[in-house]
Amino acid sequence: MIDSFHYKFLKPDKPISDFVESIGMFHNPSDEAKEVVVMPDGRIDLFFSLSASEPFHVTLIGLETAPETRSILPHALTFVISFKPLAVEYILQTSIADLLNTAKDVGPGFWDFNANDLQNFDVFYQKAFKKITELLPQEIDERKRQLFKLIYSSKGQMSVTELSQKVCWSSRQINRYFNQQLGLSLKAYCTVLRFRASLEHIAEGQLFPELKFTDQTHFIKEIKKFSGVAPKELSKNKNDRFVLLSVLKQK
């Protein structure tokens, strides 16, 4: 819990864990808006939301490459499915290249969800799990599955050349796939994942580079690029503006 701001995130069970990183919710029950900073995290989010001033709606949010300040409306309730990139092609079955640093409304009836589904998190989780399970593909290009497995396990630290060699897929073809499906290059995506991995260290009070940064200056520059503030200020997380960092601190 962050003051009156509530959140909950669960890692999904198999067989959807190759495609979904988490299913969660956040709730602002107060009469005042909650200001938060959204930082790039390498996930594609599907928001199911309603508030005192807005009806139920479903929003698909693409990948982010820069921090953005947003206001969570008073009495806002949002349930969210956070997808891994592999889900774009195989579960969502649509490119999100045009959604880089932006979002779109996909209609209140998406996947047959409605406002009543936001009354109970466990019920929402089970409905989302069932729907995604129904959409699971019979076959997956193993190069892509292995590629994302390596990207995640290395926390974005493997070079494009090394990844290409390990999955036997040319870097040119990989970058074409990334740009067509996600709207950014493989290298750019890996940089985002490295930043996210650094957040785990910052959440533990480690304000020096633990990953493959050139030096402390490079580390600070990268953190400021994706969060808007230096590591020390980010670690303080004043007013719990950086919700992702607050979640990591409670793990």
N, C-alpha and C positions, 0 to 999 in steps of 0.2 A: 504494500500500500504506500502511496506517495501522498501525504496529507489526506485530502478527501478524494484523491484520484486513485482509482483501483485498476489493476491489470492482472492478467493471468495468461500464461502461455504454456502450451504442452507440446512436446515433440510427438509426432504421429507414430503409430504402430506400423509395422510392415503389413501389407505390401506397398503402401503409398509413400514410404520414407525416401525413396529415390527421387520423388517428385515434390514432396511437401516438407518444408523445414519445421514449421510449427503451425498450430491452430490456437488462436488466442482471443482475448477480448480486452478492452479498456473502457472505463466508465468515468465520466465526470459528473458526479451527482450534485455539484454545487450550483449556485445561482450566477457564478462568474465564469467567464471563459478561462481555459487553461492554456497558457502559451508554452509551446514545446519547440524544440529544434529537431527536425528530422535529418538524420545523417545517412549517407550512402551505406548500405549493408549487403548489397548483392542479391537481395530478394525481390520478388515480384509479389505485390500484395493485392488481395481481393478483399475489399472492405464492404461489410454489410452494416449500414448505419441508420440511426434515427436520433432525433433530438427534440427538444421542446419546440423548436422553430422550424425543423425540417422533417418531412415525411421519410419513411423508409426508402433507402436507395442503395444501389450496389455500384461500387467504383473499382475499376482496375487501375492500379498504379504501376507505372513502368519503373525501370531501374533509375537510380539517382547517381549523379556524379558530383554533386555539390550540396552543401547544407541548405536547409530551407526552414524558416520560422513559420509555424502554423498555429492557429488558435483552435482548440477543441471547444466546441460550443457548450454552453451550460446545459446540464441534463442530457448530454450526448452519450449514447451507448453504441459501441462499435465492436463487432466480431470480425475477426480477420483470419484469412487463410494466407500464409506466407509460403510462396512457391519457390522451389529451386529452378534454375534456368531450363533444365530438361523438361519441365512441365509446360513450357511455352509451346513447344511443338507437339507434345504427346497428350497433354491434358486440356490445355486451353485451346489448342489447335488453331492458333492465330499468331502472326508476328506482332511484337510489341515495339518494333523499331521506331515507330512514330510516337511512342509514349516515353521516350527518354526524358527524364526530368519533368514529366507531366502525367496526367491521368485522364480517364474518360469514364463517363457514366455508361454502364452496360445494361441498364434497365432493371426495374424492381423485381421482375419475374425471373431473373437469371437463375438457372438450376432449380427452379421452383421454390426458391426461398421467399419468405415474406416476413412481415414484422413480428408475427407470432413466434418465429424461430429464434428471436433474440430474448425470449423470456427465460431460457434455461441453457447454460453453457454446455452441459453434458449432452442435452438433446441436440443442440447445434453441432457439436463435435461428431456425434454419431451420424447425423444426416450428411454432413460434409464428407466424412469418411466413406459412407456408403456410395455417395455420388461419385467421388473420385475413383473408388474401386471399380465402379461400373465403367469408367472411362479409361481404365488402364489398357494400354495397347498389348496386343498379342506378341508383337515383336518390336524390339528396339535395336537401333544401330549400336552395336557394342562399342564402336569407336567413341561415340558420344557419351555413353554411360561411363566408360573408362576415363575419358577426358575429364568429365566433371568430378569423378571420384578423385582423380589426381589433383585437380585444382583445389578441391576442398581440403583434402588431407594435407596438402603442402601449404595451406593457408595463403594461396596466391603467390608463393615464392618460387615456383618452378618457372624457368624461362619458356618462351613460346617454342623455341627450338627443341628443348628437352621434351616438352609435352608432345610436340609433333612426332618426335622420334619414338616415344613410348607407345603412342596409340596408332602409329603407322598411318598418319593422316597428314597431308601437307599443310604447312602453316598458312599458305595462301587460301586453301579450301576452308580451314578452320576459321580464319578471319572473315571470309565471305559468309560463312554460316552465322557467326556472331553478329556481324553487321546487319544481315538480313533478318535474323530472328530477334535480336536484342537491341540493336541500334548503336553498338559500340564494339571496339576491337577486343580481342582476347587479352591483350596486354592491359588495356584500360580496366577490364573486369577484374583481372588479377590484382591490380593496384588497389581497387576497392576492397577486395577480400583481405589484403594485407593490412589495410587501415582497420578493418573490422577486427582482425585478430589483435591488433595493437590496443583496441579498446578493452579487450579482456585483461591486458597487462595494466593499463591505466586504471581500470576498475580496482585492481589490487594495489594501487599506489606506486606502480613502477613507471616512472616518468622518463626512462631512458630506453633507447631502441633495443628490443629483444629479437627482432627479425632482421632481414637483410637490407637494412638502411645503410647508406654510405657512411653517415656520421650523425651526431646529435642535431646538427643544423638541418640536415635533410629530413630527419625524423620530425622535428618541430614544424618544418615547412609543410610536410605531408599531412600532419594532424590538423594544422590550420586550414589547409585546402579543403578538407572533407568535413571539418566540424565548425570552422569559423573562428576558433579560439586556440590558444596554445595549450599543450598538454597539462600544465599546472592548473590553468583556469578550468579546463574540461574536467579534471579530476575533482575539483571542488563541487562542480555540478550545482551551482546556486539555484535554489528554488526547484530543483529536480527538473530543469528544463530539458536535459538530455535523457529522455526516457529509456533509450536503448542502454545507456550506461547504467542507469538505475537498475534495470533488469539484470545486467551482468553482475552488478555488485551484490545482488541478493542470491546469486546461484550458489 
